[in-house]
Amino acid sequence: MSALDLRTTSETPSKAQDSLQELPVTTTTKKFPKKLTLVPLIFLIYFEVAGGPYGEEPAVQAAGPLYALLGFLIFPFIWSIPEALITAELSTAYPGNGGFVIWAERAFGPFCGSLMGSWKFLSGVINIAAFPALCINYMEKVVPALESGWPRKFALLISSLLLSFLNYTGLTIVGYAAVLLGLVSLSPFIIMSLMAIPKIHPHRWISFGQKGVKKDWTLFFNTLFWNLNFWDNVSTLAGEVDAPRKTFPTALLVAVIFTCVSYLIPLFAVTGAVSVDQSKWETGFHATAAEMIAGKWLKYWIEVGAVLSGIGLYEAQLSSSAYQLLGMADLGFVPNFFAVRYHFVSEFLIQFRIPMRLPGLIVMCLVPSAFLVLIMAIATKTVYLRLSILDIPNKGMKESRIDKHRWTKQWPTTPPDSIHKALQTYQYIQSFDTKKRMEPNLSSSDTQHLLEEQPPTTTTTTKSHGKLALIPLVFLIFFEVSGGPYGEESAVGAAGPLWAILGFLIFPFIWSIPEALITAELATAFPGNGGFVIWAHQAFGPFWGSLMGSWKFLTGVLNLASYPVLCIDYLKLVFPVFSSGVPRYIAVLVSTLVLSFLNYTGLAIVGYTAVTLGIVSLSPFLVLTLVSIPKIDPSRWISLGQKGVQKDWTLFFNTLFWNLNFWDSASTLAGEVEQPQKTFPIALLSAGVLTCLGYLVPLLAATGAIPLCQEDWTDGYFAHVAEMVAGKWLKIWMEAGACLSVIGLYEAQLSSCAYQVLGMADLGFLPQFFGVRSKWFNTPWVAILVSTVIALAGCYMDFADIISSVNFLYSLGMLLEFASFLWLRRKMPSIDRPFRVPMGLPGLIIMCLIPSVFLVYVMAVATRTVYMVSFILTVLGILWYFFMKFCKSRMWLQFNNTREKLEYDSLE
């Protein structure tokens, strides 16, 4: 009986339970609980199928540019999309490591399941054998000794063992390695495509090929088939994927788009920009084309990328084959020796279903099936003979019973009762670290004990909603802090190249790293949306928690107010009407409302938007850096500035502080993060590295590539550097990137402010009304609206006043945050801290003392106006606390019930 039958028949409970136990599922062990998330899975699928445009060139050689372009445009609809749809439906229906083996066994019995396993496994390992050889073929260009003989054989052996060892370290590591390999191996094609644009002649795209050159359709279709198949390979990893029923369809959709675009764009660029004999379009021609378009440096980069792509292909295919064997052992097709895993039962409900009836599905499968018959028909006699020999062992195999005990475990009660208890305890279990999972054989008394406890979070909603994963959180932190090198130019103008480089090199150790470490420890110890408000409240009581909330919220919304203004400042370069007057006011208003609406649609959408904005806004700096390399004069880096130009240390330190603070802002999103205890430290580390490199690398490139004119180094000067180094096209790209970066900054800061307000409402500092969520998007729409309105009011302040006021209030909040961190270490030494700064209290005091001195300096150099504004805002914050307390005592407004101490105290 299939999983679908379980939903559509009216069996008795006992029969339904027996059927549930027969469903084959293979999953990861409890000893190794790490799961593949969305982005690593996308890149693993990408490497299962493509690995980049390497190898698409023979399609042009075989049939000419037009047929090659049409082939890579149309063939995905004939083959890739149907295969991906089938994989999505069946992988979500049977999310086990057996993948296609499970499907065949469920459809036609164990014999066909075993035969499917044999075919697919042999196909996979034979495919694997090609990748080390391809790697060595590229390496022999540098080391000729590897061309033949024992050195080549030894190199093949060593490379295969080393590449296999990476797989041994874990699928999570392989997944993130695939992300890195994918980005690096694709980057030269992005550069080549951009540099090819001025040279493109569109009429070359419609060429049928050179006259007199016979078309090789066998090579053409084999090239398409080789580059666009194997979508189902990833199904063997289904048991290792986090929430496979949700993740698999999304990953396959993104991977299909990603793969098709990665083939088509370089093909359009090269066929349009380069005119060469058709016979030269053989495997590896993209490297030659890169040399013709940009120079030898890009050719070498593509060749290095080809080696990295080969590594990614090997790792992805080996993972698929290895987990297929594991799944077959789980299913009883091969001995237990091939798998030493511990399994548990999952409930099978089809979560993704292709929206077609059976006749439509038959037609969908018929087209790629006809192509498969064509591939088989043109095979040689040798191929037929080898395949028949490989099938002989399967014909003698006995149909063994499936080992049901490896699939299922006895439930303590009937399935409906177990499911009922699971639903009751779902929210509580979600708040725990993954290693504290509930066992299937949990006793009823243990379950009741769990139900009686309260989760230590501030998230009040009971609706299921998308959680922030690692990569979106990294880019949200990146935009909370930086948003790219836009705005760092003033450091050079204030103190010269050397001091600017040293500043962005040293200041992270003085400020960024301590703040990030404190955020990592406290956000994992108190994973609630209140963030720093919770920390101050836990350390010093509700008054200080409320005051911290006031300071930080005002800091955030005043900071928020600057971004629409910056956006309009960039737009006025194209539309001068926005320079002043009513059109400018309307533009600021409309842009603020439009940007705020994106936040209303959901934090998950904002997170992935931040990923896109981050990549696009950083890309012109990557190009600038690469183009600058031949022009760099290292002696320019050690310049202390032009003679006669006085150093402006106030501007210098304010620039560093402005560009490298706000690491704790993301803590207000902790209640919305998937597994915050695990995700937050990794996200902060990754964002820290990305931010520091994002500042330093372009700064080194720009200061080294052009002569110093210190007075020109003001905000926006990078765009002029781009024009001097590469041309006006890069200047325009960088200005567009600046506008997109501002959008990312606004979205990240608004998210932080809104979820801080939500957290304060959850904790009882604000009325419940501020914690109301949208029925459609589950977002705190009242908090978003309040933040937007206050930000709009701030948009019409002077920008310099905004920066100064933000820095002063932020300094007050950070001094209280440092004090809270130190006091919590002393007050609650035994509280569970999933991440703990590895220092004792004296070391922590020293760590906090250095940035505290800097905070005092920032406050000391403030103007009287800033002092006055900050004093008034602080008094308003204090009055607000007592007003809320008065409203609560008179019961004028509804507040959440809170105690003087939060639930975290019970964890001591």
LOPA-946950 format. One record per residue (C-alpha): residue in three letters; y, z negated, x. Coordinates in pm, whole numbers, plus 50000, padded with zeros to 5 digits. Each point is the difference from the previous one (the first is absolute). Example, Ala and Ser with C-alpha at 12.3 -4.5 7.8 and 13.67 -1.06 7.14 Angstrom:
2
ALA495504922051230 SER503445006650137 
//
This chain:
908
MET500005000050000 SER503455008950136 ALA503064977950007 LEU501495020949722 ASP496924993549783 LEU500654962750029 ARG503315004449822 THR498835023449725 THR496684985049885 SER499344969349792 GLU497354982650208 THR499144963649967 PRO501594977050259 SER496774995850192 LYS499515037450031 ALA503605005150101 GLN499554973950270 ASP496895017350133 SER501875032950009 LEU502884984050184 GLN497634987250265 GLU498565034850053 LEU503355015150087 PRO500155008150372 VAL502904985250184 THR500434993850368 THR502914980550132 THR501354983350306 THR498804966150111 LYS501714966649956 LYS499824995650373 PHE502195030850044 PRO502304998749697 LYS502735023450122 LYS500495029549770 LEU501485034650047 THR503395002949831 LEU501715031249869 VAL501795014450305 PRO497074996750248 LEU497705015149737 ILE502355029849956 PHE499915007450372 LEU496224995550019 ILE499635025849721 TYR502495022050183 PHE497894998950316 GLU496775004949804 VAL501475032749873 ALA502685013450232 GLY501464980650291 GLY502975023350012 PRO500675037650017 TYR497855002750314 GLY497455027449926 GLU501765018449717 GLU501155028450228 PRO496835022049966 ALA500905005549632 VAL503005020650117 GLN497895017950260 ALA497375008549740 ALA502195012349713 GLY503704999650094 PRO502884976449909 LEU500175006849625 TYR496314994049933 ALA500054969250224 LEU502944985149810 LEU498455008549664 GLY496664986250116 PHE501374965850094 LEU502085000349680 ILE497265010149755 PHE496764987350155 PRO500874963149934 PHE499955008249626 ILE496625017350035 TRP498334974150220 SER502014969750113 ILE501364988149665 PRO496665002849812 GLU498174981950280 ALA502694973250019 LEU499954994949622 ILE496224996149997 THR500214975650291 ALA502714979849822 GLU498034996849677 LEU496624991650153 SER501384977350275 THR501794979049739 ALA496944999749773 TYR497624990550284 PRO502164983450268 GLY497214995250253 ASN499445010250361 GLY497255024449900 GLY502575024149853 PHE498435033449913 VAL496514985350057 ILE500564976349707 TRP501275028549784 ALA496945021950061 GLU497614970649954 ARG501594990049672 ALA499965036049874 PHE496575012850111 GLY498054971050150 PRO499214986350347 PHE498505032350141 CYS503235019349949 GLY502004969950119 SER498034999450324 LEU500275037750043 MET503764998049942 GLY500194972950266 SER498085021450250 TRP502125030949945 LYS503294981450018 PHE499054978350295 LEU498815029650208 SER503125019549901 GLY502164970850108 VAL498424992050338 ILE499805036850098 ASN503695002449913 ILE500684968850208 ALA498405016350304 ALA502755026250011 PHE502934976050045 PRO499274985150347 ALA499395035650122 LEU503385010949860 CYS501684970550173 ILE498405009150334 ASN501015036549951 TYR503644989149990 MET499574975650290 GLU498445026450225 LYS503385017750010 VAL501284969950193 VAL496734991050177 PRO498185032950080 ALA496924981150123 LEU499114993249637 GLU499405036949925 SER496244999050066 GLY497094982350165 TRP499364962750029 PRO503704989949992 ARG500315016149655 LYS496814983849870 PHE501044966250138 ALA503475003749844 LEU498435008549663 LEU497784969250021 ILE502814976150097 SER502465013949744 SER497404997549720 LEU499194963950089 LEU503654989750026 LEU500925016549671 SER497004984149831 PHE501004965650130 LEU503285002049805 ASN497945004249684 TYR497994969550098 THR503154978450004 GLY500455003649625 LEU500985024249727 THR503424983649956 ILE500835007050365 VAL498665035549964 GLY502195004849691 TYR503234989650170 ALA499005019650312 ALA499685030349769 VAL503544993749869 LEU501374999250355 LEU497985030350114 GLY501035019449690 LEU503724993750045 VAL499945007850373 SER497845031449969 LEU502165014049717 SER503384992250158 PRO500125030950231 PHE499445022649699 ILE502964983849824 ILE502165006850307 MET498695035650032 SER500625007449631 LEU503574987150019 MET500815019250317 ALA498435031649857 ILE502315000949696 PRO502845020150165 LYS497475025650129 ILE498115006249675 HIS499895035249851 PRO498514996849650 HIS498785036449995 ARG497334990250254 TRP498354977949738 ILE499055029949783 SER498255019150280 PHE496395009749925 GLY499285001550372 GLN500325026550268 LYS498905035149918 GLY496635009250138 VAL498834963850024 LYS496944995049781 LYS499974968949787 ASP497284974650075 TRP499424983749662 THR497104978950126 LEU502244983850262 PHE502824997049745 PHE497974981249737 ASN498194979050260 THR503394989150138 LEU501214989949654 PHE496734982549921 TRP499894981650335 ASN503574987749964 LEU499944989849633 ASN496614984049929 PHE498304966050044 TRP502124982549734 ASP496934981049879 ASN499214985050341 VAL502324970949940 SER497924989549699 THR497584983050239 LEU502774974950081 ALA500624990349637 GLY498474965650047 GLU502504992750279 VAL503145009549803 ASP502364974849847 ALA500025005149620 PRO498175033650025 ARG500415008649633 LYS503764999850045 THR500285010350364 PHE497615029750015 PRO501735023649752 THR503424992850152 ALA498725004750355 LEU498275032949916 LEU503095013449821 VAL502304991450290 ALA497505013150257 VAL499645033549817 ILE503785004949993 PHE500384987850358 THR497255023050128 CYS501235031249820 VAL503594994650114 SER498884993850360 TYR498235033850001 LEU502605020649816 ILE503294989350160 PRO499045007250365 LEU498335032449887 PHE503195011249822 ALA502104989950302 VAL497935017650266 THR499155031849807 GLY503675003549907 ALA501434992250343 VAL497565016850239 SER499035036650020 VAL496835005450207 ASP496825020349987 GLN497634988849728 SER497184996650253 LYS501834971250172 TRP499724978049690 GLU496944981550120 THR499334962650001 GLY502704983150210 PHE502705026249938 HIS502324974049847 ALA500514985850351 THR500995034550130 ALA502345004749705 ALA501604966250073 GLU500765011650354 MET501585031949867 ILE502124980949747 ALA501084968950194 GLY498615000150352 LYS497074988050204 TRP500624963449919 LEU499125005749633 LYS496915019850098 TYR498744970250202 TRP500804976749712 ILE497955020949758 GLU497085000950244 VAL500134962250035 GLY500194997849621 ALA496885021649977 VAL498084975250214 LEU501224971049785 SER499095019449687 GLY496495005250137 ILE499734962550053 GLY501104993749641 LEU497485025349867 TYR497224983350198 GLU500894965049881 ALA500265009949633 GLN496765020050001 LEU498104972850188 SER501214973949751 SER498785021549712 SER496575005950155 ALA499544963750104 TYR500924985649661 GLN497815026149830 LEU497054986250199 LEU501024964849904 GLY500135010149635 MET496605017050017 ALA498524968450149 ASP501584979649722 LEU498425023749748 GLY496554998450161 PHE499895035950130 VAL499794988850364 PRO498714967050148 ASN502044968149982 PHE500475002550375 PHE502825024849940 ALA502044974349806 VAL500424962750041 ARG502554995749724 TYR500264974649721 HIS500755014949659 PHE501324990349662 VAL500075017149662 SER503065018049868 GLU500585009349639 PHE499945037649952 LEU502645014549774 ILE501285035150062 GLN503654994450096 PHE500845036150083 ARG498725028449782 ILE500685037250041 PRO501825010549681 MET497525027549901 ARG496995004049775 LEU496635012250129 PRO500695037649959 GLY503244996550196 LEU498254980050270 ILE497305026850028 VAL502675026850047 MET501804978150256 CYS496794995650201 LEU498915036449957 VAL502795014950212 PRO499364979150316 SER496255003549939 ALA500335037850015 PHE501794996350331 LEU497184977750130 VAL497455026749901 LEU502095025450192 ILE500004977650309 MET496234996149976 ALA499465037249937 ILE501745010750318 ALA498084975050215 THR497625013650266 LYS496204998050004 THR500214973950276 VAL502064977349777 TYR497455003149715 LEU497114991950236 ARG501694969050143 LEU500874986549656 SER496435004149874 ILE498684980650300 LEU502484971749937 ASP498894997449633 ILE496254996250074 PRO500174961950062 ASN501674995049660 LYS497185018249815 GLY497464975550136 MET502054969649909 LYS498654978149722 GLU502304989549723 SER500474963350074 ARG501284975049753 ILE503604990250042 ASP500314964650130 LYS501844984549708 HIS500424966950179 ARG502245017450254 TRP502245012149716 THR500184970049772 LYS500104962249983 GLN499214977649704 TRP503054988649806 PRO500074962949905 THR500745009149637 THR499955031249788 PRO502445027250110 PRO502494995049713 ASP500404962950088 SER500365007550370 ILE502595026549931 HIS501884975949772 LYS500174974050276 ALA501035026150253 LEU502905011049780 GLN501144964049960 THR500034993050371 TYR501215034450115 GLN503634990750060 TYR499144968650189 ILE497545017050231 GLN502545027450078 SER502224973750166 PHE497364990450254 ASP499305015050339 THR497205025849986 LYS497594977350184 LYS500214975249707 ARG498265022949748 MET498194986049695 GLU496225003450031 PRO497975016149717 ASN497804968849981 LEU502954976249946 SER499014971149779 SER501784993649672 SER501434967250131 ASP501435017850304 THR501555026449775 GLN501584973349781 HIS501404983050312 LEU501645032650102 LEU501455005049654 GLU501604965750002 GLU501925006350325 GLN503255019450011 PRO500705028650239 PRO502624993250265 THR502245029449915 THR503165005549804 THR498925031949826 THR499974992649631 THR498865032749853 THR496515003349864 LYS500025037649992 SER498115019350264 HIS502385020150210 GLY499975019050326 LYS500144978650310 LEU501855009550316 ALA497615012050270 LEU500584998650375 ILE501755033150072 PRO502564997949716 LEU500744963950101 VAL500575010850362 PHE502605025649891 LEU501654976149754 ILE500444975050286 PHE501245028650220 PHE502695008049742 GLU500834963249943 VAL500844997750371 SER500865034050136 GLY499545033149821 GLY500225018850329 PRO502415002950294 TYR502915008449768 GLY502764975250088 GLU498934989550349 GLU502545023250167 SER502764973649987 ALA498114979350257 VAL500575027550259 GLY503645003449899 ALA500504962550031 ALA498304993150335 GLY498645032050156 PRO496475014850029 LEU498404973450222 TRP501074970549786 ALA498995018749683 ILE496535007850134 LEU499554964350128 GLY501274986549668 PHE497455018949791 LEU497324991350254 ILE500704962550032 PHE501514990149664 PRO496685004349812 PHE498544972350219 ILE502994977349932 TRP500235006349628 SER497565024449839 ILE496724986050132 PRO500804963449918 GLU501155009349649 ALA496965022249943 LEU497604972950126 ILE501554974149769 THR499795024449708 ALA496355007850077 GLU499004963250009 LEU501914988549692 ALA499345031149787 THR496254995950054 ALA500104962449943 PHE502105003749681 PRO499205035049864 GLY502424999949708 ASN502925021549891 GLY502484972150072 GLY499595005150376 PHE502564979950197 VAL501024981649680 ILE496524984649986 TRP500184990550367 ALA503344981549969 HIS498884983249677 GLN496744988450156 ALA501814986850306 PHE503114983349857 GLY499775000449620 PRO501365020749709 PHE503714997350090 TRP499465017150334 GLY497605024849846 SER502665010049749 LEU502735002050267 MET497735021450219 GLY499465022849701 SER503755003049941 TRP500815008150363 LYS497195025150038 PHE500565016949666 LEU503725004550063 THR499195012650350 GLY497605025149851 VAL502215013549722 LEU503075002250225 ASN497875018850250 LEU498715021449714 ALA503555009249902 SER500605018450326 TYR497265026049957 PRO501325020749707 VAL503355000750183 LEU498295013450314 CYS498115025549790 ILE503235013349848 ASP501625000550345 TYR497305024450111 LEU500255020649680 LYS503775003950034 LEU499375020950314 VAL498555026249763 PHE502054991249689 PRO503544989650109 VAL500844990849640 PHE498104967350056 SER502434988950272 SER502164978849768 GLY501184993249650 VAL498095000849672 PRO497335025050119 ARG499064975950280 TYR499754970349762 ILE497835019949759 ALA497795012350285 VAL499474964350124 LEU499184988249648 VAL497545028249923 SER498254998250338 THR499564962249965 LEU498485003149652 VAL497695028650100 LEU498754981750310 SER499454968249798 PHE497925018849742 LEU497455009050268 ASN499504962750061 TYR499424995449629 THR497015023950010 GLY497934976550215 LEU499674984650345 ALA496995021650089 ILE502075031449934 VAL502894985650202 GLY497584992250284 TYR498595035150028 THR503495014449956 ALA501014978750300 VAL497135015150201 THR501225035249923 LEU503664991750063 GLY499124982650326 ILE498025029250139 VAL502605025849895 SER503004980050124 LEU498384993050339 SER498775035750057 PRO503345014550125 PHE500144972650266 LEU496505009450111 VAL501125036150037 LEU503224989450175 THR498014979150248 LEU497585028250080 VAL502725026250041 SER502064975950217 ILE497254993750256 PRO500845029550233 LYS503704990249996 ILE499654962850077 ASP501754986250309 PRO498694964150050 SER503124990150198 ARG501955000549673 TRP497924971049867 ILE501394975350255 SER503655007049922 LEU501974968849907 GLY502505021349811 GLN503045020650084 LYS502644984950222 GLY503004986649814 VAL498124995849672 GLN499984963349900 LYS496744986049870 ASP499954988249639 TRP497364972850004 THR500594990049638 LEU499225035449884 PHE497075001950243 PHE498264968549873 ASN500825007449637 THR498385034350042 LEU496854984650148 PHE499924973349731 TRP500635024949719 ASN497215023150120 LEU497344974050082 ASN500124972949731 PHE498644994549646 TRP496344996950108 ASP499514972049747 SER501225020849704 ALA496515013749937 SER498704964549942 THR501325001549643 LEU497405027249931 ALA497044978850116 GLY498734995249646 GLU499795037949957 VAL498095006950324 GLU496295006950013 GLN498334972050201 PRO503324986750139 GLN498284975550236 LYS498455029450182 THR502535027749937 PHE503334983050084 PRO499424992550371 ILE498695035350067 ALA502865015649803 LEU502644979850186 LEU498475008950338 SER499815037149912 ALA503535000449859 GLY501294982150311 VAL498505025950234 LEU501205028849779 THR503534985849978 CYS500434993050371 LEU498645034050102 GLY502135016349731 TYR503104985850167 LEU499105002550369 VAL498435034550032 PRO502885020049843 LEU502554978350185 LEU498365007750336 ALA499795036949912 ALA503615003549883 THR501674979250273 GLY497955017650267 ALA500505035549873 ILE503805002249965 PRO502944988450215 LEU501604967449888 CYS503165000949792 GLN500014963949885 GLU502675002649733 ASP497915026249815 TRP497104975849954 THR500774988449648 ASP497844999549687 GLY498665034949931 TYR500305012550359 PHE496255007350021 ALA500605030349775 HIS502495014250254 VAL497544993150282 ALA497375019249804 GLU502365029749970 MET500774999350373 VAL496354997450099 ALA498285022949747 GLY502515016549768 LYS501674996149663 TRP496685001249811 LEU498944966750152 LYS503404984649927 ILE499675009249632 TRP496434987149995 MET501124967150152 GLU502824995749749 ALA497555006549717 GLY497654974750161 ALA502814974450008 CYS500545004249627 LEU496264995649934 SER499954969550227 VAL502784984149795 ILE497945005749685 GLY497064982450165 LEU502234971050107 TYR501314996249645 GLU496545000749841 ALA498534974650243 GLN502944975949970 LEU500115002649620 SER496264992649984 SER500524969050213 CYS502914987549788 ALA498295006949667 TYR496734983250092 GLN501904970450146 VAL501664995249659 LEU496585003849835 GLY498554973850235 MET502864975849934 ALA499415003949625 ASP496284993550053 LEU500874968350195 GLY502454987249736 PHE503215005050199 LEU501145026049748 PRO499315004049627 GLN496805017949899 PHE502085029449881 PHE500545010550364 GLY496245003250047 VAL499405024249712 ARG497965030450102 SER500065035249860 LYS497255007949750 TRP499545034650149 PHE500324994650375 ASN499474962250031 THR503174997850211 PRO502624972049972 TRP502535021349815 VAL502474971749933 ALA500054990550369 ILE500485036650096 LEU502855003449749 VAL501774968350121 SER499695010850365 THR501305034849918 VAL503044987349808 ILE501044976150280 ALA499435027350260 LEU502225023649800 ALA502794974550010 GLY499584997450378 CYS500105037850042 TYR503774999549963 MET500594974450278 ASP501035010550349 PHE496885008750206 ALA501084978750298 ASP500434969849773 ILE496535006149856 ILE498384999250346 SER501864968650110 SER499274980949678 VAL496345010250008 ASN499594988650359 PHE501624966049934 LEU497954991849689 TYR496895013250168 SER500654976950296 LEU500244969749771 GLY496765009849830 MET498195005950329 LEU501044966150141 LEU498524983849689 GLU496905021950034 PHE499424989550363 ALA500434963649899 SER497555004749712 PHE497435015950229 LEU500174971650253 TRP499994972849734 LEU497015015249820 ARG498064999950328 ARG500694962750025 LYS499764991849630 MET496925021149915 PRO498055004350323 SER496645004649828 ILE500965025549735 ASP497945031950018 ARG501925025050212 PRO498045032950020 PHE502445010550272 ARG501374972950228 VAL502575004350275 PRO498014989150309 MET502364972550117 GLY500434962949965 LEU503114984549846 PRO501994998250330 GLY499365036950066 LEU501005008949646 ILE503254980450034 ILE500875020050313 MET499025032549826 CYS502374992349711 LEU502764985850219 ILE500855032750176 PRO500635020749684 SER501774969949846 VAL502535000550283 PHE500605036649925 LEU500474992249630 VAL502614973950087 TYR501775025850218 VAL500035025549714 MET501514973949769 ALA502534988750261 VAL501515034750047 ALA500465005449624 THR503495004149856 ARG501774975549772 THR499425023549708 VAL496254999150061 TYR500074961950028 MET501874997749672 VAL497705024649817 SER496874983150136 PHE501294965349904 ILE500785011249645 LEU496605016749959 THR498204969250134 VAL501874977349758 LEU499105023649716 GLY496364997950107 ILE500104961949993 LEU501714999649660 TRP497395024649871 TYR497184976250101 PHE501544970749811 PHE500835022149702 MET496365011449980 LYS498874963950030 PHE502354990349716 CYS498725028849781 LYS496434989250069 SER500694963749907 ARG501725010549675 MET497285026149932 TRP502645026649939 LEU497895026250175 GLN496285004650056 PHE498764992750351 ASN496545000750150 ASN498554965150035 THR500294990050365 ARG499434968150192 GLU502024985850282 LYS497265013450226 LEU498175033049961 GLU496275005149970 TYR499795007050372 ASP500214962950068 SER496464996249872 LEU498805020950290 GLU500934974250262 
//
